[in-house]
Amino acid sequence: MAATSWSYDRVVRATAVILAGGGSLRMGRDKSLLKIGSRPMIGHIADQLAFFPERLVGANDPEKYAFLGLPVVPDEKPGVGPLMGLLSCVNRASHELCFVTGCDIPILDRPFILHLLAEADDHDIVVPRLPDGRVEPLLAVYRKTVVPVARDIVEHGGRRIVELFGHLRVRFVSGEALSWYSNINTIREYHQFIAGGSGGPKEDR
């Protein structure tokens, strides 16, 4: 990973967003509430993002996540996919930059997040490219400039976050060293993670 000017003692002027509006169809239950240690997975994720001055949860059922003590941002128009969740939260955020993650990535690496934020100069999106060539749109940084583009895509029937990439300035960063990364979409992946394995990245967006 390239050296970054971001450091642990630097004030982070960005918002952290956890998107939790998915249907957890492959899991068969609400994956955001699966236990990691003594905490629901989304609480475990939120704790790791406590160094951000603002944290938002993207979801349409705020009472479910009241235990987090964080603002819950509903979709401006429910039922039209994860792109709407992203634009609703980024639009609501107090900061120009947002680090956006899902409720199914239980381990987050602070130096890597700071690296993504540092790479956002002159770009609208900073996203890791995984070793197999795919990108992870829910471990990425988005600038508020994505909001009008996302609205236009949604109005024309788009639903997926990756549909933004062809319309904005995107910087891809290497995900070769993300040994901590795990994306949990099935109960088998969850049990593997708890046992010390890895669920591995999956396309679920």
Stockholm file with secondary structure:
# STOCKHOLM 1.0

chainA/1-205         MAATSWSYDRVVRATAVILAGGGSLRMGRDKSLLKIGSRPMIGHIADQLAFFPERLVGANDPEKYAFLGLPVVPDEKPGVGPLMGLLSCVNRASHELCFVTGCDIPILDRPFILHLLAEADDHDIVVPRLPDGRVEPLLAVYRKTVVPVARDIVEHGGRRIVELFGHLRVRFVSGEALSWYSNINTIREYHQFIAGGSGGPKEDR
#=GR chainA/1-205 SS CCCCSCCTTSCCCSEEEEECCSCCTTTTSCGGGSEETTEEHHHHHHHHTTTSSEEEEECSCGGGGGGGTSCEECCSSTTSCHHHHHHHHHHHCSSSEEEEEETTCCCCCHHHHHHHHHTTTTCSEEEEECTTSCBCTTEEEEETTHHHHHHHHHHTTCCCGGGGTTTSCEEEEECTTCTTCCCCCSHHHHHHHHTTCCCCCCCCC
#=GC SS_cons         CCCCSCCTTSCCCSEEEEECCSCCTTTTSCGGGSEETTEEHHHHHHHHTTTSSEEEEECSCGGGGGGGTSCEECCSSTTSCHHHHHHHHHHHCSSSEEEEEETTCCCCCHHHHHHHHHTTTTCSEEEEECTTSCBCTTEEEEETTHHHHHHHHHHTTCCCGGGGTTTSCEEEEECTTCTTCCCCCSHHHHHHHHTTCCCCCCCCC
//
